[in-house]
Amino acid sequence: MKWAEAVAVLGGTSDAWPELRARYGEPHRRYHTLTHAAAVVRDSAWLAGDLGTTERAILTIAAWAHDVVYDANPGEDERASARWARDALDIAERHQDRVEGLILATIKHDAPPDDRLATALLDADLAILGAPKELYAVYARGVREEYAKYPDDVWREGRIAVLEGMLARQLYRSEAARTRWASAAGSNLTAELTHWRGEGTDHR
């Protein structure tokens, strides 16, 4: 579902698409681009299953906007993206609240287990982890470039912690996502973790 269509389904209007597209095109971005947002829209729609039209529209807007602000400041970026979405949308407050809550759920990738919209969004956001290894390598390099402000030793330590954290938990909330991506994600994350543990400051 396109941005304008989703907004219209919720009874609103928004001329924010050009700004959203421009933000995703910022020169410092390497992975968190409009291509990533579009992939999350696509995959979350697939994972949404039989959700109704209103819920799908809310999910679509959250997926498009979830990384609209991205300056490699975890937590702050998501909160700023949620504020941007609220300000950008002329829709009922209950829908604004829902969109905002979904975007904020991407900070810790956690939500109530029965929240189907959050499940679809969070699983789709992590789909890249289960991509073929060549695409995963492009993702990993892109994220490192987005965090270029951090020296290699700081990046290495932080990335190891992130990878260990992901490997220690169940990445995907839904059975459909686990079936499609979990096995490859485990292999990709393990390979990158081995790399950073063994190669010091050598970039992936």
Beta strands, then each sheet from edge to edge (+ up, - down):
end
